[in-house]
Amino acid sequence: MLNIAVLCGALNLFGLTSAVPYNTFDGEGFPACNNVAQVYRPSTIDEMVAVVKDASSKGKPVRASGNGHMWYDTMCSDDPNTVIVKTDAVNRISELVLQNGVGSVVVEAGATFPQVAEWLHARGASLGYTLVNWNITIAGAVAMGAHRSSLREHSQVSSAALAFDIINGKGELVHLERDQTNDTWLAATTSLGLLGVIARVKIEVIADFKVYADQKILDESDVLNGDIYAQISPYVTANYWWWPGLKKFHLRTYGVVPISNFGQAFQSTFSVTEVEGNLALGLLNSGQNLSAPNFATEAIFFGLWSAPNFHDKTTNFPLLFWPVSGYAYDVLIGGLYPDQRPEWEYGLHGKTLELAVPLTQANALLKRVRQLFDQAAAEGKPVTSTYRSGINIKFGKPFDSFLGQTTERVGNRTADWSKGAMMFDFPSFVPTLGDHHRYNEDWYAKLAKTLIDEFPVRPHWTKNTRDIFRQSLQNLNQDSLRRFAKVREQFDPNKTFKSIVGEIIGVV
């Protein structure tokens, strides 16, 4: 029987709304869901179960959300009766086991990477390389197939999961143990939240360790015409930042150093002071209708990004020279520096396009993008990177999951994913003036369509528009989609857990 007292407790913690947007981390004007009826903020798993049971019995769609790490309005369906279960208050961490440098820990739905990483650090353990942005929950990262950048380590967060407890469409708590030969596990490890609410994750941990970060500047031709695999594979994690207006790359690399090594480096990719935020906003807005300011701004950001975006954790002084070193959770996750705020709080918002391509086709894709840049310039409307850190290019070792980005499953096009995937992530600034269009707005749509039509790319599940998902259907593995849909039918026969993404790819 539904526990009414438990449900009321969940209701009272967040309050009720009616037919309003539920926003992404960017806030007002950036909806993850266009219309939702209710937003609950439970504090226990029992309360989450009660909310799902109640909504399911009334035919209301349910979506789980940690910190709204979405970029577009694809998280829910367009049903205005949708219920959001906000998980951030359900964030307990327990059951740490660590023997001979390896072990596991159990984390609840709303625990973020910094929360877990700091808790583990105090106990001599670490999440290893399954680390992503500081504002994402671990359960949310598992659901969306999130990754870091590595060809040597399994860096998809799901790869470290040992077990799940998922609240299914009937409000039942289903326990799953790792089994890479089982379709249910292959669906759960990138579920897009369509099997239910991930209530708990048992995840692998290792003994705490330190890493170094180093960076060098490369000419564009060294990457486009080079052996990308050879450039990045020696490192446990690495990524490129592309500055197309300057025809330069930053290659940032990471590796393990002895834990006794000197260094307390702490990274913040996203935080700025109020002065910095306002200056950046003025610079970026100046390029809405003119091309030249965008190239000037890119040059400024390139210079800023050439120095380490790290501080010393103890003194908060900026670190001025590469390499830097520190504990992995500080270097790879980071957070906010004191007296700074996330950039989006100062109006620095972005759109993005992120696509995965087989590493074997990485050079060809980057060269095609360069051709599109050159074509825009020849037409008198040159485009370049208009965001804080250029175009981010990441990598992933193959990991088998029905909807994973780095899986070796192939679609209609023959493609070799065995060496891993390159993730092409192109964020761009959204002007706060006028119609909010970017300079040469049509070019961005042309870029997306060209890459999707000419390469076997797969879409990132939270960083693309509805149109991108529709276009990308041609590149998704139909057998994987059918098998995923079959597992989903078992978990949620009444289709309680819906999303635009699920509807587009045909698994709802």
QUIFENHU-V496287 format. One line per field, one symbol per residue. burial: + if it has 16 or more other ideal C-beta (glycine too) atoms within 10 Angstrom, else -. Layout:
burial = ???
This chain:
burial = -----++-+++--+------++++++---+++++++++++++++++++++++++++---++++++++++++++++++----++++++++++++----+----+++++++++++++++++++---+++++++++++++++++++++++++++++++++++++-+++++++++-++-+-+-----++++++++++++++++++++++++++++++++--+-+--++---++-+++-++++++++++++-++++++++-+-----++++++-+++----+--++-++++++--+-++++++--++--++-++++-+-----+--++++++++++++++-+--+-+++-++++++++++++++++++-++--++-++--+-----++++++++++++++++++++++++++++++---+-+-+++++++++++++------+++--++--++--++--+++++++++++--++-++--+++--++-+++-++--++--+++++++++++-++
